[in-house]
Amino acid sequence: MVIYSIYSMIILNIETSTDACSAAITAGGKVLETGGEALAYLHSKKSEHARELALMADSLVQRTQAAGYAIDAVAVSAGPGSYTGLRIGASAAKGIAYGMNIPLLAIPTLQIMAASAVNQGAEGLLCPMIDARRMEVYNALYDTQLAECVPAQATILTEGSFSEQLQQGIVTFFGNGADKFQPILTHPNARFISGIVPDAAFMGTLAETAYAHKAFADIAYWTPFYLKDFEAKVSTIKGLK
């Protein structure tokens, strides 16, 4: 049984930037457990984010409070990622933070992915990638201490992408954007980890660091980091064109 100190930071973490939707309660940077069960959910159908997130968050808050813990803050994945997904997460996090009168923390999505990769033993420079359609990705570069080396950017993938970093040493790529990069990258210093998605279970330490630095987001005015402007599309549903 894990015993949590009264001084542990209890945080509700929310992540909705991609097809994966997740929420988790963390304490001391790790997922909180009550009754032998982890307080974390991960759902994989993007079209159901709005419904699933509400159910996840409500369940986690109730289970946390029933175990005698008070939630100190709400952390939300800040982007980049899906425009709709980020808005769903932001709206939910703002509502909960306002309703519970607790701080809101905004955590970079790509850094969350990097934290997951470190947990899986990633080495060298870490390059999380989110698919931005065609051969474009949203990516950043971090070291294994999760310090940002290159900020979030949109990159068109070619055989020569990241050649400078690869010449200097190992670079580990991961995320759904890396899946389309792997077939065209043959550099011996390239490493790939499959199956990594932005996951609220890996937000705890990052959120606690943000809290310690009082890096609170304004509940009224904060908006996610979309990286690129939203592009409206003509509907393909009959009768809605």
C-alpha positions in Angstrom: 0.0 0.0 0.0 1.3 3.5 -0.9 1.1 6.0 1.9 0.9 9.7 0.8 2.2 12.4 3.0 -0.2 15.2 3.9 2.4 17.4 2.2 2.0 15.6 -1.2 0.5 17.8 -3.9 -2.8 16.2 -5.1 -3.4 17.2 -8.7 -6.2 16.4 -11.2 -4.5 16.0 -14.6 -6.4 16.3 -17.9 -5.1 15.4 -21.4 -7.2 15.6 -24.6 -4.8 16.8 -27.3 -4.9 13.7 -29.6 -7.1 10.7 -30.2 -6.2 9.6 -26.7 -8.2 11.1 -23.8 -7.0 10.7 -20.3 -7.3 11.9 -16.7 -5.4 11.0 -13.6 -5.0 12.0 -10.0 -1.3 12.3 -9.0 0.3 12.8 -5.7 4.0 13.4 -5.3 4.3 13.1 -9.1 2.9 9.6 -9.3 -0.6 8.3 -9.9 -2.6 8.1 -6.7 -3.9 4.8 -5.6 -6.9 4.1 -3.3 -8.2 0.7 -2.4 -5.4 -0.8 -4.5 -6.7 0.9 -7.7 -5.0 3.6 -9.6 -6.9 6.8 -10.1 -6.2 7.1 -13.8 -8.3 6.6 -17.0 -7.2 6.4 -20.6 -9.7 6.4 -23.5 -8.8 6.1 -27.2 -11.7 7.3 -29.3 -11.3 11.0 -30.2 -15.0 11.6 -31.1 -16.0 10.7 -27.6 -13.7 13.1 -25.7 -16.4 15.5 -24.5 -18.5 12.7 -23.0 -15.7 10.5 -21.7 -13.7 13.3 -20.1 -16.7 14.5 -18.0 -17.3 10.9 -16.7 -13.6 10.4 -16.0 -13.2 13.7 -14.1 -16.3 13.3 -12.1 -15.3 9.8 -11.0 -11.8 10.8 -10.1 -12.9 13.8 -8.0 -15.4 11.7 -6.1 -13.0 8.8 -5.5 -10.3 11.2 -4.4 -12.5 13.0 -2.0 -14.0 9.7 -0.7 -10.5 8.6 0.2 -10.0 11.8 2.3 -7.8 13.8 0.0 -8.3 17.4 -1.2 -7.4 18.3 -4.7 -4.9 21.2 -4.8 -4.9 22.0 -8.5 -6.0 21.1 -12.0 -3.4 20.6 -14.7 -4.4 20.5 -18.4 -2.4 19.6 -21.5 -1.7 22.9 -23.2 -0.9 21.8 -26.7 -0.1 21.7 -29.5 -2.5 19.1 -30.8 -6.1 18.8 -32.0 -7.9 22.1 -32.0 -11.2 20.5 -30.8 -9.5 18.2 -28.4 -7.6 21.0 -26.7 -10.7 23.1 -26.4 -12.6 20.3 -24.7 -9.8 19.8 -22.2 -9.4 23.5 -21.5 -13.1 24.0 -21.0 -13.3 21.1 -18.6 -10.2 22.1 -16.6 -11.3 25.7 -16.3 -14.7 24.8 -15.1 -13.3 22.4 -12.5 -10.7 24.9 -11.3 -13.2 27.7 -11.0 -15.8 25.5 -9.3 -13.3 24.1 -6.7 -11.5 27.4 -6.4 -8.1 25.9 -7.1 -5.3 26.9 -9.4 -5.1 25.9 -13.1 -1.8 24.7 -14.5 -1.0 24.4 -18.3 1.5 21.7 -19.2 3.1 21.5 -22.7 1.7 18.4 -24.5 5.0 17.4 -26.1 6.8 17.6 -22.7 4.2 15.2 -21.3 5.0 12.8 -24.1 8.7 13.2 -23.3 8.0 12.3 -19.7 6.4 9.1 -20.8 9.3 8.3 -23.1 11.8 8.8 -20.2 9.7 6.3 -18.2 10.3 3.8 -20.9 14.1 4.3 -20.9 14.4 6.7 -23.8 18.0 7.9 -24.4 19.7 10.9 -26.1 17.6 13.8 -27.3 13.9 13.2 -27.1 11.7 14.1 -30.0 8.0 13.8 -29.4 5.9 14.0 -32.6 2.2 14.7 -33.1 0.8 13.9 -36.5 -0.4 17.2 -38.2 -1.5 15.4 -41.4 0.3 14.6 -44.6 4.1 14.6 -43.8 3.9 17.4 -41.2 4.3 17.0 -37.5 4.3 19.1 -34.3 7.5 18.4 -32.5 10.0 19.7 -30.0 13.3 18.4 -28.5 14.0 17.7 -24.9 16.9 16.2 -22.9 16.3 13.3 -20.6 15.8 15.7 -17.7 12.8 17.1 -19.7 14.5 20.5 -20.3 13.5 22.0 -23.6 16.3 22.1 -26.2 14.2 23.2 -29.2 10.7 24.6 -28.7 7.5 23.3 -30.3 7.4 23.8 -34.0 5.7 22.4 -37.1 8.1 20.3 -39.3 7.7 18.9 -42.8 9.4 15.5 -42.6 12.0 14.5 -45.1 15.0 12.1 -45.1 17.2 15.0 -44.0 15.0 16.1 -41.1 17.0 16.4 -37.8 20.3 15.6 -39.6 22.2 18.1 -37.4 21.0 16.5 -34.1 21.5 13.0 -35.4 25.1 13.7 -36.4 25.8 14.7 -32.8 24.3 11.6 -31.1 21.2 9.5 -30.5 17.8 11.0 -31.0 14.7 9.1 -29.9 11.5 9.7 -31.8 8.0 8.8 -30.6 4.3 9.7 -30.9 1.9 9.1 -33.8 3.9 11.5 -35.9 7.0 9.4 -35.6 5.1 6.4 -37.1 5.3 8.0 -40.5 8.9 9.2 -40.1 10.4 5.8 -39.3 10.1 4.4 -42.8 12.0 7.3 -44.4 14.7 7.8 -41.7 17.7 5.4 -41.9 20.3 7.2 -39.8 22.1 4.9 -37.3 21.6 7.3 -34.4 17.8 7.3 -34.8 15.7 5.4 -32.2 12.0 4.9 -32.2 9.6 4.0 -29.4 6.1 3.0 -30.4 2.8 3.3 -28.5 3.5 6.6 -26.7 0.5 9.0 -26.5 0.0 12.1 -24.4 -1.1 10.6 -21.1 -2.3 12.4 -18.0 -0.6 9.7 -15.8 2.7 11.3 -16.7 1.8 14.9 -16.0 2.2 14.8 -12.2 5.9 15.9 -11.8 5.6 18.5 -14.4 2.4 19.9 -12.8 4.0 20.0 -9.4 7.0 21.8 -10.8 4.7 24.4 -12.4 2.8 24.8 -9.1 6.1 25.2 -7.1 7.0 28.1 -9.5 3.5 29.5 -9.2 3.1 29.2 -12.9 -0.7 29.4 -12.7 -2.8 29.9 -15.8 -5.5 32.6 -15.8 -8.8 30.7 -15.6 -10.7 33.4 -17.5 -8.2 34.2 -20.3 -5.9 31.3 -20.8 -6.2 29.5 -24.1 -4.4 26.4 -25.4 -1.3 26.6 -27.6 -2.6 25.5 -31.0 0.7 26.3 -32.8 -1.2 26.7 -36.1 -4.4 28.6 -36.8 -7.5 26.5 -37.0 -8.6 25.7 -40.5 -12.3 25.3 -41.1 -13.3 22.6 -43.6 -16.4 22.2 -45.8 -18.5 19.4 -44.3 -18.8 16.2 -46.2 -22.0 15.3 -44.5 -25.0 15.5 -46.9 -27.1 18.5 -46.4 -24.4 20.4 -44.4 -22.3 21.8 -47.3 
